[in-house]
Amino acid sequence: MMFHAEIVYRNGAAVGYIRAASYGHTLGGAVGLAMIEAGEPIDQAYVAAGEWTVDIAGRRYPARASIKALYDPGKITVPTLLLHAGDFGLVREEQVDAYRLALGDLVEIVEVPGGHMVYWDAYEETADALERFLDAG
């Protein structure tokens, strides 16, 4: 079972870590969301070309990496708020474009000032965006 902060390896080299994890009942195993620092664009070719493992409690386990949801029976789409600090650089323009393409009118993208912790750096702007988004739902 994964929890968070497990190291992710690609072809034997540490490339990131698990940010959040849980047991995926539909998939029948542990599922994690990882932050990967590749130094190059991460696309399906990059994912497919690698051998992926995750270190769980000091032991490496084979992992299946994907840039798409591993389970999405009906291409489920829901209203989505992408709130990010543009100057911080965590969310790249090509990612924003991909969200717009995939979700169309279902995505609201809000850029606020600040860094990684937008709710501290831009508290009012973040709160206002969340309130507008939830009220529209």
N, CA, C and O atoms as a GROMACS GRO file, in nm:
protein
  548
    1MET      N    1   0.084  -0.119   0.000
    1MET     CA    2   0.000   0.000   0.000
    1MET      C    3   0.088   0.123   0.000
    1MET      O    4   0.185   0.131   0.075
    2MET      N    5   0.054   0.220  -0.083
    2MET     CA    6   0.125   0.347  -0.086
    2MET      C    7   0.046   0.450  -0.006
    2MET      O    8  -0.076   0.439   0.010
    3PHE      N    9   0.116   0.548   0.044
    3PHE     CA   10   0.052   0.658   0.117
    3PHE      C   11   0.083   0.791   0.048
    3PHE      O   12  -0.007   0.855  -0.005
    4HIS      N   13   0.210   0.831   0.047
    4HIS     CA   14   0.261   0.947  -0.026
    4HIS      C   15   0.411   0.955  -0.003
    4HIS      O   16   0.463   0.894   0.091
    5ALA      N   17   0.480   1.027  -0.087
    5ALA     CA   18   0.624   1.051  -0.078
    5ALA      C   19   0.710   0.931  -0.117
    5ALA      O   20   0.831   0.934  -0.096
    6GLU      N   21   0.651   0.826  -0.174
    6GLU     CA   22   0.731   0.714  -0.224
    6GLU      C   23   0.807   0.762  -0.348
    6GLU      O   24   0.753   0.836  -0.430
    7ILE      N   25   0.931   0.718  -0.363
    7ILE     CA   26   1.015   0.759  -0.475
    7ILE      C   27   0.975   0.680  -0.600
    7ILE      O   28   0.953   0.558  -0.594
    8VAL      N   29   0.965   0.751  -0.713
    8VAL     CA   30   0.932   0.690  -0.842
    8VAL      C   31   1.059   0.685  -0.926
    8VAL      O   32   1.133   0.783  -0.935
    9TYR      N   33   1.083   0.569  -0.988
    9TYR     CA   34   1.201   0.549  -1.072
    9TYR      C   35   1.159   0.520  -1.215
    9TYR      O   36   1.060   0.451  -1.240
   10ARG      N   37   1.237   0.574  -1.308
   10ARG     CA   38   1.220   0.543  -1.450
   10ARG      C   39   1.355   0.492  -1.499
   10ARG      O   40   1.456   0.562  -1.491
   11ASN      N   41   1.355   0.369  -1.548
   11ASN     CA   42   1.479   0.306  -1.595
   11ASN      C   43   1.588   0.310  -1.488
   11ASN      O   44   1.705   0.332  -1.518
   12GLY      N   45   1.548   0.290  -1.364
   12GLY     CA   46   1.642   0.283  -1.253
   12GLY      C   47   1.684   0.414  -1.192
   12GLY      O   48   1.752   0.414  -1.089
   13ALA      N   49   1.645   0.527  -1.250
   13ALA     CA   50   1.683   0.659  -1.197
   13ALA      C   51   1.563   0.724  -1.129
   13ALA      O   52   1.452   0.722  -1.181
   14ALA      N   53   1.586   0.781  -1.012
   14ALA     CA   54   1.479   0.852  -0.941
   14ALA      C   55   1.437   0.973  -1.023
   14ALA      O   56   1.520   1.056  -1.059
   15VAL      N   57   1.306   0.983  -1.052
   15VAL     CA   58   1.255   1.093  -1.134
   15VAL      C   59   1.143   1.171  -1.067
   15VAL      O   60   1.096   1.271  -1.121
   16GLY      N   61   1.099   1.126  -0.950
   16GLY     CA   62   0.989   1.195  -0.884
   16GLY      C   63   0.942   1.120  -0.762
   16GLY      O   64   1.009   1.030  -0.712
   17TYR      N   65   0.824   1.160  -0.717
   17TYR     CA   66   0.768   1.097  -0.597
   17TYR      C   67   0.616   1.099  -0.602
   17TYR      O   68   0.555   1.178  -0.674
   18ILE      N   69   0.557   1.012  -0.525
   18ILE     CA   70   0.412   1.002  -0.516
   18ILE      C   71   0.360   1.117  -0.431
   18ILE      O   72   0.403   1.135  -0.317
   19ARG      N   73   0.266   1.195  -0.486
   19ARG     CA   74   0.208   1.308  -0.412
   19ARG      C   75   0.086   1.264  -0.332
   19ARG      O   76   0.062   1.316  -0.223
   20ALA      N   77   0.010   1.169  -0.384
   20ALA     CA   78  -0.109   1.120  -0.316
   20ALA      C   79  -0.133   0.977  -0.362
   20ALA      O   80  -0.105   0.943  -0.477
   21ALA      N   81  -0.184   0.894  -0.272
   21ALA     CA   82  -0.208   0.754  -0.308
   21ALA      C   83  -0.321   0.697  -0.224
   21ALA      O   84  -0.355   0.747  -0.117
   22SER      N   85  -0.377   0.591  -0.277
   22SER     CA   86  -0.483   0.520  -0.207
   22SER      C   87  -0.498   0.383  -0.274
   22SER      O   88  -0.426   0.351  -0.368
   23TYR      N   89  -0.591   0.305  -0.225
   23TYR     CA   90  -0.621   0.177  -0.288
   23TYR      C   91  -0.729   0.200  -0.392
   23TYR      O   92  -0.833   0.257  -0.363
   24GLY      N   93  -0.704   0.154  -0.515
   24GLY     CA   94  -0.802   0.166  -0.623
   24GLY      C   95  -0.883   0.038  -0.634
   24GLY      O   96  -0.838  -0.059  -0.695
   25HIS      N   97  -1.000   0.037  -0.576
   25HIS     CA   98  -1.082  -0.085  -0.574
   25HIS      C   99  -1.117  -0.131  -0.714
   25HIS      O  100  -1.116  -0.252  -0.741
   26THR      N  101  -1.148  -0.039  -0.804
   26THR     CA  102  -1.182  -0.076  -0.941
   26THR      C  103  -1.062  -0.137  -1.013
   26THR      O  104  -1.078  -0.228  -1.094
   27LEU      N  105  -0.943  -0.087  -0.983
   27LEU     CA  106  -0.822  -0.136  -1.048
   27LEU      C  107  -0.759  -0.254  -0.975
   27LEU      O  108  -0.676  -0.325  -1.031
   28GLY      N  109  -0.798  -0.274  -0.850
   28GLY     CA  110  -0.747  -0.388  -0.774
   28GLY      C  111  -0.606  -0.371  -0.721
   28GLY      O  112  -0.534  -0.470  -0.707
   29GLY      N  113  -0.565  -0.249  -0.691
   29GLY     CA  114  -0.431  -0.228  -0.637
   29GLY      C  115  -0.409  -0.083  -0.598
   29GLY      O  116  -0.498   0.001  -0.611
   30ALA      N  117  -0.289  -0.055  -0.552
   30ALA     CA  118  -0.253   0.080  -0.512
   30ALA      C  119  -0.246   0.171  -0.634
   30ALA      O  120  -0.200   0.131  -0.741
   31VAL      N  121  -0.293   0.294  -0.616
   31VAL     CA  122  -0.292   0.394  -0.723
   31VAL      C  123  -0.232   0.521  -0.666
   31VAL      O  124  -0.270   0.565  -0.557
   32GLY      N  125  -0.139   0.580  -0.739
   32GLY     CA  126  -0.076   0.702  -0.691
   32GLY      C  127  -0.069   0.809  -0.798
   32GLY      O  128  -0.066   0.780  -0.918
   33LEU      N  129  -0.066   0.932  -0.753
   33LEU     CA  130  -0.046   1.047  -0.839
   33LEU      C  131   0.095   1.096  -0.813
   33LEU      O  132   0.128   1.131  -0.700
   34ALA      N  133   0.178   1.099  -0.917
   34ALA     CA  134   0.319   1.130  -0.899
   34ALA      C  135   0.356   1.264  -0.963
   34ALA      O  136   0.296   1.306  -1.063
   35MET      N  137   0.454   1.329  -0.904
   35MET     CA  138   0.516   1.449  -0.960
   35MET      C  139   0.648   1.404  -1.020
   35MET      O  140   0.736   1.356  -0.948
   36ILE      N  141   0.663   1.418  -1.151
   36ILE     CA  142   0.781   1.371  -1.222
   36ILE      C  143   0.859   1.491  -1.276
   36ILE      O  144   0.802   1.579  -1.340
   37GLU      N  145   0.988   1.493  -1.251
   37GLU     CA  146   1.078   1.595  -1.304
   37GLU      C  147   1.164   1.528  -1.412
   37GLU      O  148   1.261   1.460  -1.382
   38ALA      N  149   1.126   1.549  -1.537
   38ALA     CA  150   1.192   1.478  -1.646
   38ALA      C  151   1.299   1.560  -1.716
   38ALA      O  152   1.390   1.503  -1.777
   39GLY      N  153   1.291   1.691  -1.707
   39GLY     CA  154   1.385   1.773  -1.782
   39GLY      C  155   1.354   1.776  -1.931
   39GLY      O  156   1.434   1.827  -2.010
   40GLU      N  157   1.240   1.723  -1.968
   40GLU     CA  158   1.192   1.720  -2.106
   40GLU      C  159   1.042   1.705  -2.102
   40GLU      O  160   0.986   1.667  -1.999
   41PRO      N  161   0.973   1.735  -2.213
   41PRO     CA  162   0.827   1.719  -2.212
   41PRO      C  163   0.788   1.574  -2.183
   41PRO      O  164   0.847   1.480  -2.235
   42ILE      N  165   0.688   1.558  -2.100
   42ILE     CA  166   0.638   1.424  -2.068
   42ILE      C  167   0.516   1.398  -2.155
   42ILE      O  168   0.413   1.464  -2.142
   43ASP      N  169   0.529   1.303  -2.244
   43ASP     CA  170   0.419   1.264  -2.331
   43ASP      C  171   0.407   1.112  -2.329
   43ASP      O  172   0.479   1.045  -2.255
   44GLN      N  173   0.317   1.059  -2.408
   44GLN     CA  174   0.296   0.915  -2.407
   44GLN      C  175   0.421   0.840  -2.448
   44GLN      O  176   0.448   0.732  -2.395
   45ALA      N  177   0.498   0.894  -2.541
   45ALA     CA  178   0.622   0.827  -2.584
   45ALA      C  179   0.721   0.818  -2.469
   45ALA      O  180   0.785   0.714  -2.451
   46TYR      N  181   0.735   0.924  -2.391
   46TYR     CA  182   0.825   0.924  -2.276
   46TYR      C  183   0.781   0.818  -2.174
   46TYR      O  184   0.862   0.742  -2.122
   47VAL      N  185   0.652   0.814  -2.148
   47VAL     CA  186   0.598   0.717  -2.051
   47VAL      C  187   0.620   0.575  -2.101
   47VAL      O  188   0.666   0.489  -2.026
   48ALA      N  189   0.586   0.549  -2.227
   48ALA     CA  190   0.595   0.413  -2.283
   48ALA      C  191   0.739   0.364  -2.293
   48ALA      O  192   0.763   0.243  -2.286
   49ALA      N  193   0.835   0.455  -2.309
   49ALA     CA  194   0.975   0.416  -2.327
   49ALA      C  195   1.044   0.381  -2.196
   49ALA      O  196   1.159   0.335  -2.197
   50GLY      N  197   0.977   0.402  -2.085
   50GLY     CA  198   1.043   0.379  -1.957
   50GLY      C  199   0.998   0.253  -1.886
   50GLY      O  200   0.887   0.204  -1.907
   51GLU      N  201   1.086   0.201  -1.802
   51GLU     CA  202   1.050   0.094  -1.709
   51GLU      C  203   1.030   0.162  -1.573
   51GLU      O  204   1.124   0.220  -1.519
   52TRP      N  205   0.910   0.156  -1.520
   52TRP     CA  206   0.872   0.232  -1.401
   52TRP      C  207   0.866   0.143  -1.278
   52TRP      O  208   0.813   0.032  -1.282
   53THR      N  209   0.920   0.193  -1.168
   53THR     CA  210   0.909   0.126  -1.039
   53THR      C  211   0.885   0.230  -0.931
   53THR      O  212   0.912   0.349  -0.949
   54VAL      N  213   0.833   0.183  -0.818
   54VAL     CA  214   0.808   0.270  -0.702
   54VAL      C  215   0.868   0.203  -0.580
   54VAL      O  216   0.851   0.083  -0.559
   55ASP      N  217   0.939   0.282  -0.500
   55ASP     CA  218   0.998   0.232  -0.376
   55ASP      C  219   0.893   0.244  -0.265
   55ASP      O  220   0.854   0.354  -0.226
   56ILE      N  221   0.850   0.130  -0.216
   56ILE     CA  222   0.754   0.126  -0.106
   56ILE      C  223   0.820   0.055   0.010
   56ILE      O  224   0.849  -0.065   0.003
   57ALA      N  225   0.843   0.128   0.117
   57ALA     CA  226   0.905   0.075   0.238
   57ALA      C  227   1.038   0.006   0.210
   57ALA      O  228   1.067  -0.101   0.265
   58GLY      N  229   1.119   0.067   0.123
   58GLY     CA  230   1.252   0.015   0.096
   58GLY      C  231   1.262  -0.094  -0.009
   58GLY      O  232   1.370  -0.147  -0.033
   59ARG      N  233   1.151  -0.127  -0.072
   59ARG     CA  234   1.150  -0.230  -0.176
   59ARG      C  235   1.088  -0.171  -0.303
   59ARG      O  236   0.985  -0.105  -0.296
   60ARG      N  237   1.151  -0.197  -0.417
   60ARG     CA  238   1.098  -0.145  -0.544
   60ARG      C  239   0.998  -0.243  -0.604
   60ARG      O  240   1.022  -0.363  -0.613
   61TYR      N  241   0.885  -0.185  -0.647
   61TYR     CA  242   0.778  -0.263  -0.709
   61TYR      C  243   0.756  -0.211  -0.851
   61TYR      O  244   0.765  -0.091  -0.875
   62PRO      N  245   0.726  -0.301  -0.945
   62PRO     CA  246   0.694  -0.255  -1.080
   62PRO      C  247   0.570  -0.165  -1.076
   62PRO      O  248   0.479  -0.186  -0.996
   63ALA      N  249   0.569  -0.065  -1.163
   63ALA     CA  250   0.456   0.028  -1.168
   63ALA      C  251   0.411   0.046  -1.312
   63ALA      O  252   0.489   0.034  -1.406
   64ARG      N  253   0.286   0.076  -1.327
   64ARG     CA  254   0.229   0.108  -1.458
   64ARG      C  255   0.207   0.258  -1.461
   64ARG      O  256   0.128   0.312  -1.383
   65ALA      N  257   0.277   0.326  -1.549
   65ALA     CA  258   0.266   0.472  -1.560
   65ALA      C  259   0.174   0.509  -1.676
   65ALA      O  260   0.172   0.442  -1.779
   66SER      N  261   0.099   0.616  -1.656
   66SER     CA  262   0.007   0.661  -1.759
   66SER      C  263  -0.014   0.812  -1.745
   66SER      O  264  -0.014   0.865  -1.634
   67ILE      N  265  -0.031   0.878  -1.857
   67ILE     CA  266  -0.065   1.020  -1.851
   67ILE      C  267  -0.215   1.041  -1.858
   67ILE      O  268  -0.264   1.154  -1.850
   68LYS      N  269  -0.288   0.932  -1.873
   68LYS     CA  270  -0.434   0.937  -1.875
   68LYS      C  271  -0.488   0.853  -1.760
   68LYS      O  272  -0.417   0.768  -1.705
   69ALA      N  273  -0.612   0.876  -1.725
   69ALA     CA  274  -0.675   0.798  -1.620
   69ALA      C  275  -0.671   0.650  -1.655
   69ALA      O  276  -0.698   0.613  -1.770
   70LEU      N  277  -0.639   0.566  -1.559
   70LEU     CA  278  -0.635   0.422  -1.582
   70LEU      C  279  -0.775   0.362  -1.593
   70LEU      O  280  -0.792   0.254  -1.648
   71TYR      N  281  -0.873   0.433  -1.541
   71TYR     CA  282  -1.011   0.385  -1.549
   71TYR      C  283  -1.103   0.505  -1.570
   71TYR      O  284  -1.110   0.595  -1.486
   72ASP      N  285  -1.173   0.505  -1.682
   72ASP     CA  286  -1.268   0.611  -1.712
   72ASP      C  287  -1.370   0.552  -1.809
   72ASP      O  288  -1.360   0.573  -1.930
   73PRO      N  289  -1.470   0.478  -1.756
   73PRO     CA  290  -1.558   0.400  -1.840
   73PRO      C  291  -1.638   0.479  -1.942
   73PRO      O  292  -1.658   0.433  -2.054
   74GLY      N  293  -1.682   0.596  -1.906
   74GLY     CA  294  -1.764   0.673  -1.999
   74GLY      C  295  -1.705   0.808  -2.030
   74GLY      O  296  -1.777   0.902  -2.064
   75LYS      N  297  -1.573   0.819  -2.020
   75LYS     CA  298  -1.508   0.948  -2.040
   75LYS      C  299  -1.578   1.052  -1.954
   75LYS      O  300  -1.627   1.154  -2.002
   76ILE      N  301  -1.582   1.022  -1.825
   76ILE     CA  302  -1.653   1.107  -1.730
   76ILE      C  303  -1.592   1.246  -1.729
   76ILE      O  304  -1.470   1.262  -1.715
   77THR      N  305  -1.676   1.346  -1.744
   77THR     CA  306  -1.630   1.484  -1.738
   77THR      C  307  -1.717   1.559  -1.638
   77THR      O  308  -1.839   1.544  -1.636
   78VAL      N  309  -1.653   1.640  -1.559
   78VAL     CA  310  -1.722   1.718  -1.457
   78VAL      C  311  -1.667   1.860  -1.461
   78VAL      O  312  -1.556   1.882  -1.509
   79PRO      N  313  -1.743   1.955  -1.412
   79PRO     CA  314  -1.689   2.091  -1.404
   79PRO      C  315  -1.558   2.090  -1.325
   79PRO      O  316  -1.548   2.027  -1.220
   80THR      N  317  -1.459   2.161  -1.377
   80THR     CA  318  -1.325   2.159  -1.320
   80THR      C  319  -1.273   2.301  -1.305
   80THR      O  320  -1.286   2.383  -1.395
   81LEU      N  321  -1.213   2.328  -1.189
   81LEU     CA  322  -1.147   2.456  -1.166
   81LEU      C  323  -0.998   2.431  -1.159
   81LEU      O  324  -0.950   2.357  -1.074
   82LEU      N  325  -0.923   2.494  -1.249
   82LEU     CA  326  -0.777   2.490  -1.246
   82LEU      C  327  -0.731   2.627  -1.198
   82LEU      O  328  -0.735   2.724  -1.273
   83LEU      N  329  -0.689   2.632  -1.074
   83LEU     CA  330  -0.645   2.757  -1.013
   83LEU      C  331  -0.495   2.745  -0.989
   83LEU      O  332  -0.449   2.653  -0.921
   84HIS      N  333  -0.418   2.838  -1.046
   84HIS     CA  334  -0.273   2.826  -1.036
   84HIS      C  335  -0.207   2.962  -1.031
   84HIS      O  336  -0.266   3.063  -1.071
   85ALA      N  337  -0.084   2.964  -0.983
   85ALA     CA  338  -0.003   3.085  -0.981
   85ALA      C  339   0.084   3.085  -1.106
   85ALA      O  340   0.179   3.008  -1.117
   86GLY      N  341   0.052   3.171  -1.200
   86GLY     CA  342   0.121   3.173  -1.328
   86GLY      C  343   0.270   3.195  -1.316
   86GLY      O  344   0.348   3.132  -1.387
   87ASP      N  345   0.311   3.285  -1.228
   87ASP     CA  346   0.453   3.315  -1.214
   87ASP      C  347   0.532   3.200  -1.154
   87ASP      O  348   0.653   3.192  -1.173
   88PHE      N  349   0.466   3.111  -1.082
   88PHE     CA  350   0.535   2.999  -1.018
   88PHE      C  351   0.583   2.898  -1.121
   88PHE      O  352   0.688   2.836  -1.102
   89GLY      N  353   0.508   2.879  -1.229
   89GLY     CA  354   0.552   2.793  -1.338
   89GLY      C  355   0.519   2.645  -1.324
   89GLY      O  356   0.562   2.565  -1.407
   90LEU      N  357   0.443   2.607  -1.223
   90LEU     CA  358   0.408   2.466  -1.207
   90LEU      C  359   0.315   2.418  -1.317
   90LEU      O  360   0.326   2.305  -1.365
   91VAL      N  361   0.223   2.504  -1.358
   91VAL     CA  362   0.129   2.471  -1.466
   91VAL      C  363   0.179   2.540  -1.592
   91VAL      O  364   0.188   2.663  -1.598
   92ARG      N  365   0.210   2.460  -1.693
   92ARG     CA  366   0.263   2.513  -1.818
   92ARG      C  367   0.149   2.543  -1.917
   92ARG      O  368   0.040   2.486  -1.906
   93GLU      N  369   0.176   2.632  -2.011
   93GLU     CA  370   0.073   2.674  -2.107
   93GLU      C  371   0.019   2.557  -2.188
   93GLU      O  372  -0.101   2.553  -2.218
   94GLU      N  373   0.106   2.462  -2.225
   94GLU     CA  374   0.057   2.346  -2.301
   94GLU      C  375  -0.038   2.259  -2.219
   94GLU      O  376  -0.125   2.193  -2.274
   95GLN      N  377  -0.020   2.259  -2.086
   95GLN     CA  378  -0.112   2.186  -2.000
   95GLN      C  379  -0.248   2.256  -1.996
   95GLN      O  380  -0.352   2.192  -2.002
   96VAL      N  381  -0.244   2.389  -1.986
   96VAL     CA  382  -0.369   2.467  -1.987
   96VAL      C  383  -0.443   2.443  -2.118
   96VAL      O  384  -0.564   2.422  -2.119
   97ASP      N  385  -0.370   2.445  -2.229
   97ASP     CA  386  -0.433   2.419  -2.360
   97ASP      C  387  -0.494   2.280  -2.366
   97ASP      O  388  -0.603   2.262  -2.421
   98ALA      N  389  -0.425   2.180  -2.309
   98ALA     CA  390  -0.477   2.042  -2.309
   98ALA      C  391  -0.605   2.032  -2.227
   98ALA      O  392  -0.699   1.963  -2.266
   99TYR      N  393  -0.610   2.101  -2.112
   99TYR     CA  394  -0.733   2.101  -2.032
   99TYR      C  395  -0.847   2.166  -2.108
   99TYR      O  396  -0.960   2.115  -2.108
  100ARG      N  397  -0.819   2.279  -2.173
  100ARG     CA  398  -0.924   2.346  -2.251
  100ARG      C  399  -0.975   2.256  -2.363
  100ARG      O  400  -1.096   2.249  -2.387
  101LEU      N  401  -0.884   2.188  -2.432
  101LEU     CA  402  -0.922   2.099  -2.541
  101LEU      C  403  -1.006   1.982  -2.490
  101LEU      O  404  -1.107   1.946  -2.550
  102ALA      N  405  -0.962   1.922  -2.379
  102ALA     CA  406  -1.031   1.803  -2.327
  102ALA      C  407  -1.165   1.835  -2.263
  102ALA      O  408  -1.260   1.758  -2.277
  103LEU      N  409  -1.174   1.948  -2.193
  103LEU     CA  410  -1.293   1.976  -2.114
  103LEU      C  411  -1.383   2.086  -2.170
  103LEU      O  412  -1.498   2.098  -2.128
  104GLY      N  413  -1.333   2.164  -2.263
  104GLY     CA  414  -1.415   2.268  -2.324
  104GLY      C  415  -1.474   2.362  -2.221
  104GLY      O  416  -1.403   2.420  -2.138
  105ASP      N  417  -1.607   2.377  -2.227
  105ASP     CA  418  -1.676   2.470  -2.136
  105ASP      C  419  -1.680   2.420  -1.991
  105ASP      O  420  -1.722   2.495  -1.903
  106LEU      N  421  -1.638   2.298  -1.966
  106LEU     CA  422  -1.642   2.244  -1.830
  106LEU      C  423  -1.524   2.290  -1.745
  106LEU      O  424  -1.523   2.266  -1.624
  107VAL      N  425  -1.424   2.354  -1.805
  107VAL     CA  426  -1.308   2.396  -1.728
  107VAL      C  427  -1.306   2.548  -1.713
  107VAL      O  428  -1.329   2.622  -1.808
  108GLU      N  429  -1.279   2.591  -1.591
  108GLU     CA  430  -1.255   2.732  -1.563
  108GLU      C  431  -1.110   2.743  -1.516
  108GLU      O  432  -1.070   2.677  -1.421
  109ILE      N  433  -1.034   2.827  -1.584
  109ILE     CA  434  -0.892   2.842  -1.552
  109ILE      C  435  -0.870   2.981  -1.494
  109ILE      O  436  -0.902   3.082  -1.557
  110VAL      N  437  -0.816   2.984  -1.373
  110VAL     CA  438  -0.793   3.110  -1.302
  110VAL      C  439  -0.647   3.117  -1.262
  110VAL      O  440  -0.594   3.028  -1.195
  111GLU      N  441  -0.582   3.224  -1.304
  111GLU     CA  442  -0.443   3.248  -1.266
  111GLU      C  443  -0.441   3.356  -1.158
  111GLU      O  444  -0.500   3.462  -1.174
  112VAL      N  445  -0.371   3.328  -1.049
  112VAL     CA  446  -0.359   3.423  -0.939
  112VAL      C  447  -0.211   3.452  -0.914
  112VAL      O  448  -0.125   3.376  -0.958
  113PRO      N  449  -0.182   3.561  -0.844
  113PRO     CA  450  -0.042   3.589  -0.812
  113PRO      C  451   0.009   3.494  -0.705
  113PRO      O  452  -0.070   3.428  -0.637
  114GLY      N  453   0.139   3.487  -0.690
  114GLY     CA  454   0.196   3.409  -0.580
  114GLY      C  455   0.275   3.291  -0.627
  114GLY      O  456   0.315   3.281  -0.742
  115GLY      N  457   0.297   3.200  -0.532
  115GLY     CA  458   0.379   3.083  -0.556
  115GLY      C  459   0.301   2.954  -0.543
  115GLY      O  460   0.184   2.948  -0.580
  116HIS      N  461   0.366   2.852  -0.489
  116HIS     CA  462   0.307   2.718  -0.481
  116HIS      C  463   0.182   2.714  -0.394
  116HIS      O  464   0.088   2.642  -0.427
  117MET      N  465   0.179   2.788  -0.284
  117MET     CA  466   0.066   2.786  -0.191
  117MET      C  467  -0.026   2.904  -0.219
  117MET      O  468  -0.024   3.004  -0.146
  118VAL      N  469  -0.106   2.893  -0.325
  118VAL     CA  470  -0.188   3.007  -0.366
  118VAL      C  471  -0.287   3.051  -0.258
  118VAL      O  472  -0.323   3.168  -0.251
  119TYR      N  473  -0.330   2.958  -0.175
  119TYR     CA  474  -0.426   2.998  -0.070
  119TYR      C  475  -0.360   3.082   0.037
  119TYR      O  476  -0.431   3.148   0.113
  120TRP      N  477  -0.228   3.084   0.046
  120TRP     CA  478  -0.160   3.176   0.137
  120TRP      C  479  -0.115   3.302   0.063
  120TRP      O  480  -0.132   3.413   0.113
  121ASP      N  481  -0.058   3.284  -0.057
  121ASP     CA  482  -0.002   3.396  -0.131
  121ASP      C  483  -0.109   3.486  -0.193
  121ASP      O  484  -0.088   3.606  -0.209
  122ALA      N  485  -0.221   3.428  -0.228
  122ALA     CA  486  -0.329   3.504  -0.293
  122ALA      C  487  -0.462   3.460  -0.232
  122ALA      O  488  -0.551   3.412  -0.303
  123TYR      N  489  -0.474   3.476  -0.102
  123TYR     CA  490  -0.589   3.423  -0.030
  123TYR      C  491  -0.722   3.475  -0.085
  123TYR      O  492  -0.812   3.397  -0.115
  124GLU      N  493  -0.734   3.606  -0.098
  124GLU     CA  494  -0.861   3.665  -0.143
  124GLU      C  495  -0.895   3.620  -0.286
  124GLU      O  496  -1.009   3.582  -0.313
  125GLU      N  497  -0.797   3.625  -0.376
  125GLU     CA  498  -0.822   3.585  -0.514
  125GLU      C  499  -0.862   3.437  -0.523
  125GLU      O  500  -0.951   3.400  -0.599
  126THR      N  501  -0.794   3.353  -0.443
  126THR     CA  502  -0.825   3.211  -0.441
  126THR      C  503  -0.965   3.187  -0.386
  126THR      O  504  -1.043   3.111  -0.444
  127ALA      N  505  -0.997   3.251  -0.275
  127ALA     CA  506  -1.130   3.235  -0.214
  127ALA      C  507  -1.239   3.283  -0.309
  127ALA      O  508  -1.342   3.217  -0.322
  128ASP      N  509  -1.217   3.396  -0.375
  128ASP     CA  510  -1.317   3.448  -0.469
  128ASP      C  511  -1.339   3.352  -0.586
  128ASP      O  512  -1.453   3.326  -0.625
  129ALA      N  513  -1.231   3.298  -0.640
  129ALA     CA  514  -1.242   3.203  -0.752
  129ALA      C  515  -1.317   3.077  -0.710
  129ALA      O  516  -1.403   3.029  -0.784
  130LEU      N  517  -1.285   3.024  -0.593
  130LEU     CA  518  -1.354   2.905  -0.543
  130LEU      C  519  -1.502   2.932  -0.520
  130LEU      O  520  -1.588   2.850  -0.554
  131GLU      N  521  -1.532   3.047  -0.462
  131GLU     CA  522  -1.672   3.080  -0.435
  131GLU      C  523  -1.751   3.093  -0.565
  131GLU      O  524  -1.862   3.042  -0.575
  132ARG      N  525  -1.694   3.162  -0.666
  132ARG     CA  526  -1.761   3.174  -0.796
  132ARG      C  527  -1.784   3.037  -0.858
  132ARG      O  528  -1.892   3.009  -0.910
  133PHE      N  529  -1.682   2.952  -0.853
  133PHE     CA  530  -1.690   2.820  -0.913
  133PHE      C  531  -1.799   2.735  -0.846
  133PHE      O  532  -1.880   2.671  -0.914
  134LEU      N  533  -1.800   2.735  -0.713
  134LEU     CA  534  -1.898   2.655  -0.639
  134LEU      C  535  -2.040   2.710  -0.657
  134LEU      O  536  -2.135   2.632  -0.663
  135ASP      N  537  -2.054   2.841  -0.664
  135ASP     CA  538  -2.186   2.901  -0.684
  135ASP      C  539  -2.242   2.870  -0.822
  135ASP      O  540  -2.363   2.859  -0.840
  136ALA      N  541  -2.152   2.856  -0.921
  136ALA     CA  542  -2.196   2.828  -1.057
  136ALA      C  543  -2.243   2.684  -1.074
  136ALA      O  544  -2.318   2.652  -1.167
  137GLY      N  545  -2.196   2.594  -0.984
  137GLY     CA  546  -2.223   2.451  -0.996
  137GLY      C  547  -2.364   2.415  -0.973
  137GLY      O  548  -2.399   2.297  -0.981
   0.00000   0.00000   0.00000
